[in-house]
């Protein structure tokens, strides 16, 4: 090694300068995380919350979230599953994950420090047996959050939860959507029930709260294509998993952004969009899916949209011996929160 270079490095980074960080951006991150003694709060300490944000106890009978920019909320309900249940434990599993964030080195943001964010607990359900009643509870909770002015980010639960959320968010005007999933979730009723996790976006379009021509579905694959003609007939843009390698991530991002345009957009991330090698803990795994790196790249390419909310769904931790699925889910939630920080709504926030 060049002795002069080594001497310079020792002067700059050894001795009294051992803790020095010279890059202004990196230094600003460290200043937020470390105290004067160089100690950072242990990631495994304290009560677990979504993304380690502060917990804010709320009164759902008169919800008030003063000063809150983004509300993280669990939706522990999986009454709409068609295969393996267990995603009711998704919010608890994501709360147990540590060391996600707080700095997004690609998007250059610390959303939990640049916005006021809190975990406000779980949607209060009146029944653990009635899916229609549970959907009504989710819609009511979403309306209450929206009335406070906070942006909601949800953790499911099965994908049927997106329907009541969209009914609240799209009540005044239909929203666009970027939907990352193995399945289109636009099929008809199963066994007399239309509230299952395989059809929320069909119903959302029919209810007039989701604009199909401003909707892109990414990562679609598996053996149920015959159930999803509604996606094509309604005008949704569908990008199959088999197309991703040839198209490339930049082209997919460009297409998704062009489809949703400048209007309000909801982001829905189903963990089964990931290949089971990365996320085995889900109810309807499909091989041939996205890698975690591909999913992150797609999400990070969406910075600056007019985001109005989002969800991460279908983490069923009991099918995962490694906690990889919950870890991936927590990371995708962090990516959504980073997008919230960079959305049009908060662009001027200091």
Residue pairs with C-beta under 8 A, 6 or more apart in sequence:
11 17
12 20
12 22
13 20
19 38
21 27
21 30
25 108
29 103
29 110
32 102
32 110
32 113
33 40
33 102
34 40
43 52
43 98
43 99
44 98
46 52
47 55
48 95
48 96
49 55
49 72
49 95
49 119
50 72
50 74
50 91
50 94
50 95
50 119
50 155
50 330
50 333
51 72
51 100
51 101
51 102
51 112
51 117
51 119
51 330
51 333
51 334
51 337
52 98
52 100
52 101
52 102
52 112
53 72
53 112
53 117
53 118
53 119
54 117
54 118
54 119
55 118
55 119
55 120
55 121
56 65
56 68
56 118
56 119
56 120
57 121
58 64
58 65
58 120
58 121
60 124
60 141
60 144
63 144
63 145
63 147
63 148
64 148
65 71
65 118
65 120
65 145
65 148
65 149
65 150
66 148
67 116
68 116
68 117
68 118
68 148
68 149
68 150
69 115
69 116
69 117
69 150
69 151
69 340
69 346
69 349
70 111
70 115
70 116
70 117
70 118
70 150
70 151
70 152
70 153
70 337
70 340
71 117
71 118
71 120
71 145
71 148
71 150
71 151
71 152
71 153
72 117
72 118
72 119
72 120
72 153
72 155
72 333
72 337
73 119
73 120
73 121
73 122
73 123
73 141
73 145
73 152
73 153
73 154
73 155
74 90
74 91
74 92
74 94
74 95
74 119
74 121
74 122
74 123
74 154
74 155
74 157
75 91
75 122
75 123
75 138
75 154
75 155
75 156
75 157
75 161
75 311
76 88
76 89
76 90
76 91
76 92
76 122
76 123
76 125
76 157
77 88
77 123
77 125
77 131
77 134
77 138
77 156
77 157
77 158
77 161
78 85
78 86
78 87
78 88
78 156
78 157
78 158
78 283
78 316
79 128
79 129
79 130
79 131
79 134
79 158
79 160
80 131
80 158
80 159
80 160
80 161
80 195
80 196
80 197
81 87
81 158
81 196
81 197
81 283
82 190
82 196
82 197
82 198
82 283
82 284
83 283
83 284
84 282
84 283
84 284
84 316
84 319
85 283
85 316
86 283
86 316
86 317
86 318
86 319
87 156
87 157
87 158
87 282
87 283
87 313
87 314
87 315
87 316
88 157
89 315
89 316
89 317
89 318
90 155
90 156
90 157
90 312
90 313
90 314
90 315
90 316
90 317
90 326
90 329
91 122
91 155
91 156
91 157
92 317
93 281
93 315
93 317
93 323
93 325
93 326
93 329
94 155
94 312
94 315
94 326
94 329
94 330
94 333
95 119
96 323
96 326
97 323
97 326
97 327
97 329
97 330
100 327
100 330
100 331
100 333
100 334
101 110
101 111
101 112
101 334
101 337
102 110
102 111
102 112
102 113
103 109
103 110
104 110
104 111
104 300
104 334
104 335
104 338
106 296
106 300
107 300
107 303
107 338
107 339
107 342
109 338
109 341
109 342
111 117
111 334
111 337
111 338
111 340
111 341
112 337
114 341
114 349
115 337
115 340
115 341
115 346
115 349
117 337
120 145
123 137
123 138
123 141
124 137
124 141
125 133
125 134
125 137
126 133
126 134
126 137
127 133
127 134
131 160
131 193
131 195
131 196
132 195
135 160
135 161
135 163
135 164
135 195
136 164
138 161
138 164
138 165
139 164
139 165
139 167
139 168
142 152
142 164
142 165
142 168
142 169
143 168
143 171
145 152
146 152
146 168
146 169
151 307
151 308
151 309
151 340
151 343
151 345
152 165
152 309
153 309
153 310
153 311
153 312
153 333
153 336
153 337
153 340
154 161
154 165
154 309
154 310
154 311
154 312
154 313
155 311
155 312
155 313
155 315
155 329
155 333
156 311
156 312
156 313
156 314
156 315
157 313
157 314
158 197
158 283
158 313
158 314
159 181
159 185
159 197
159 198
159 200
159 268
159 270
159 313
159 314
160 195
160 196
160 197
160 199
160 200
161 200
161 311
161 313
162 185
162 200
162 201
162 204
162 268
162 311
162 313
163 195
163 200
163 201
163 203
163 204
163 207
165 266
165 309
165 311
166 175
166 177
166 200
166 204
166 207
166 209
166 210
166 266
167 204
167 207
167 209
169 175
169 209
169 266
169 308
169 309
170 204
170 208
170 209
170 210
170 266
171 209
173 264
174 208
174 209
174 210
174 211
174 214
175 209
175 210
175 211
175 214
175 263
175 264
175 265
175 266
175 308
176 210
176 211
176 214
176 215
176 259
176 260
176 261
176 263
176 264
176 265
176 266
177 201
177 210
177 211
177 214
177 215
177 216
177 260
177 265
177 266
177 267
177 268
178 215
178 216
178 218
178 256
178 260
178 265
178 266
178 267
178 268
178 302
179 185
179 201
179 215
179 216
179 217
179 218
179 267
179 268
179 270
180 217
180 218
180 219
180 267
180 268
180 269
180 270
180 273
180 290
180 295
180 298
180 299
181 217
181 218
181 219
181 220
181 268
181 269
181 270
181 272
181 273
182 219
182 220
182 221
182 222
182 241
182 270
182 272
182 273
182 284
182 285
182 286
182 289
183 198
183 220
183 222
183 224
183 228
183 270
183 272
183 284
183 286
184 201
184 217
184 220
184 227
184 228
184 230
184 231
184 236
184 238
185 197
185 198
185 199
185 200
185 201
185 202
185 270
186 199
186 201
186 202
186 205
186 227
186 228
186 230
186 231
186 234
186 236
187 198
187 199
187 202
187 224
187 227
187 228
187 230
188 194
188 199
188 202
188 227
188 230
189 196
189 199
190 196
190 198
190 199
194 203
195 203
197 283
197 314
198 224
198 227
201 210
201 215
201 231
201 236
202 230
202 234
204 210
205 211
205 212
205 230
205 234
210 266
211 263
212 231
212 234
212 235
212 236
213 234
213 235
213 236
213 259
214 259
214 260
214 261
214 263
214 265
215 235
215 236
215 237
215 259
215 260
216 236
216 237
216 238
216 239
216 255
216 256
216 259
216 260
217 231
217 236
217 237
217 238
217 239
218 239
218 244
218 252
218 256
218 273
218 298
219 239
219 240
219 241
219 244
219 273
219 289
219 290
220 228
220 238
220 239
220 240
220 241
221 240
221 241
221 242
221 286
221 288
221 289
222 284
222 286
228 238
231 238
232 238
237 255
237 256
237 259
239 247
239 252
239 255
241 288
241 289
241 290
242 288
244 252
244 290
244 294
247 255
249 294
249 297
249 298
249 301
250 301
252 298
253 297
253 298
253 301
253 302
256 298
256 301
256 302
257 301
257 302
257 305
260 305
262 306
263 306
264 306
264 307
264 308
265 305
265 306
265 307
265 308
266 307
266 308
266 309
266 310
267 299
267 302
267 307
267 309
267 310
267 311
267 336
267 339
268 310
268 311
268 313
269 295
269 299
269 310
269 311
269 312
269 313
269 332
269 336
270 313
270 314
271 279
271 281
271 282
271 312
271 313
271 314
271 315
271 325
271 328
271 329
271 332
272 279
272 282
272 283
272 284
272 285
272 286
272 289
272 314
273 289
273 290
273 295
274 289
274 290
274 291
274 292
274 295
274 328
275 287
275 288
275 289
275 290
275 291
276 282
276 285
276 286
276 287
276 289
278 289
278 290
278 291
278 292
278 324
278 325
278 328
279 285
279 292
279 315
279 320
279 324
279 325
279 328
279 329
280 319
280 320
280 324
280 325
281 315
281 316
281 317
281 318
281 319
281 320
281 324
281 325
281 326
282 314
282 315
282 316
282 319
282 325
283 314
283 316
283 319
284 314
290 298
292 328
292 331
295 328
295 332
296 331
296 332
296 335
299 332
299 335
299 336
299 339
300 335
300 338
302 339
303 338
303 339
303 342
304 342
304 343
304 344
304 347
305 339
305 343
305 344
306 343
306 344
306 345
307 339
307 340
307 343
307 344
307 345
308 345
310 336
310 339
310 340
312 329
312 332
312 333
312 336
315 325
315 326
315 329
316 325
317 323
317 325
317 326
319 325
320 326
340 346
